[in-house]
């Protein structure tokens, strides 16, 4: 699609799309009118809805086939939409991996770019446009396969978020240097505490885990089985300090790590490194070239981390937090990002703390009633 002027991109929260969809296909004329007014307002303000894989994945997760169909049909009714191109995966529409991959590649090739220049360059490279109907026609076959083969495991997402949410946050504050003075417990010592640990996790999951999480006992057992497996790998390491053995078991070279890091900081580094494996294979990048930069150099990753730190402090886990963090990192490439109240507050905190993200001021809006949203834009 040929563009006459640069469009203003708006990333709309899935809950808002759901409400608009419900009214758009309602038999109630007043509700239909409300939804049509929303469409007309988006169009009259020159706004173009922006999508990535995570928007579509969240829609496809819904168990009701009619609701999924209505939401996709709603998107097809937009006269123009924008989406992230996939450069690293065999999909029509890109994800946060594509955005982070593009950022990494551009930083390596042009390290002197300012944050604003980096964002503008990647936006021009990754964002493409079409009618809503053409977009849905393009992704339709993939949506069908994802639904039919149940490729999006909703319960897995809830389990991952819940386990990570209820674990002891104090562990994240421990400095890695402590490992240099510590010893690894024997299997017998650990066995004695595993039943207590299992009961603690079960209690925490029931109290603070995702409300729709199923199979608590199975999830905790699987998690502790992985913990035990990691411990066994540690026991097989020898001849070095627990600090070095710990890093070796994680597959992390000590040259990338500072012993004054906390366990939490190492955890984020390990997550980034796993993502980097996927990105490096797809974009033919050298990991060493990437890891010589502070991870905060890559803006969407940094936003993801800062949101994760704040979401972890919430009392209850929600499986949707995973997508919320992905879409939050998407904020850099939209002109307007519609979020819920808590995510907007987290962005306010991030902007206050880091001046470089002041470019996000005015871009993050909250709205629970979509009929009031246009006046907030």
BELVEN-V934596 format. One record per helix or strand of 3 or more residues. SS is the DSSP state (h for helix, s for strand). FROM is the first residue (numbers start at 1). TO is the last residue. If there is no record, write none. Layout:
# BELVEN-V934596
SS/FROM/TO, SS/FROM/TO
This chain:
# BELVEN-V934596
s/8/11, h/14/24, h/29/44, s/47/51, h/53/60, h/65/76, s/81/85, h/96/109, h/115/126, s/127/130, h/132/148, h/154/166, h/169/173, h/176/181, h/187/208, h/216/236, h/242/250, h/254/256, h/263/283, h/287/291, h/295/297, h/299/311, h/321/333, s/336/339, h/341/353, h/355/360, s/364/366, h/370/376
